[in-house]
């Protein structure tokens, strides 16, 4: 019976001209890491760890991370995430051939049939493991898998719908440890809202960056439907909401503590958000929006790492 393992080994055995020496294991596995977005999966793992240990159980971080139930939650989440990236590339072969030809994996390194098989197996494993933990987690992961499928097939081609779909999934990622433990911690919901807003910003920016390929394949993303100028105002709205949220949280921390958290949010999250806003209004080329997308990643990482301060000094 085919398995996820057979998919990875078969893909790794294929020749990869772009990576130079195909005898090196790193060269053969690099496209697989690119397909499942390994850096993004590691950020997802970091987020889950910091939410669990930093926000929910800061007094016993090691014990809570060694809980087998958390390990299975991580496994389920990463399986759903990897499956989502695979199915997205499966349906975006023609678009990615225009927008990112050097990063194309499905159809070039991994054949489409094996990619679909890997998606189904990873999704099934993720939903099954989460469902074994609790019916609620099973329902959330099933909904996430379905939303990722819908996003890849249709939603991403509809103005704002795809952007909001991915933002909801990002917020759900932050909430998963809380949904498992049900501690009633309100800080998790604040972080989830911030993740939602920043993800909307980044997804719309990526749509502007990918306009050329999207337009050639009948996509109706926000910049194609409204134009770049109006789209920048929509991005500005979500950025403004996010800055108000971060400014409020930073001010609260500066007043009532922890002071270090307030300084972190002010200098490393709010400051870059203000710089991002300035860059947004001046952006008018594809490379400018690619730079904005990178800025969003950095800001998101700074926000995730701020959870560590909650655990250390909170």
Secondary structure, DSSP 8 states (H G I E B T S, - for coil): ---HHHHHHHHHHS--GGGS-TTSHHHHHHHHHHHTTHHHHHHHHHHHHHIIIIII-GGGHHHHHS-HHHHHHHHHHHHHHHHHHHHHHHHTHHHHHHH-GGG--BTTTB-HHHHHHHHHHHHHHHHHHHHHH-HHHHHHHHHHHHHHHHHHHTGGGBTTHHHHHHHHHHHHHHHHHHHHH----HHHHHHHHHHHHHHHHHHHHHHHHTHHHHHTTT-B-HHHHH-HHHHHHHHHHHHHHHHHHHHHHHHHHHHHS-HHHHHHIIIIIIHHHHHHHHHHHH--SHHHHHHHHHHHHHHHHHHHHHHHHHHHH-
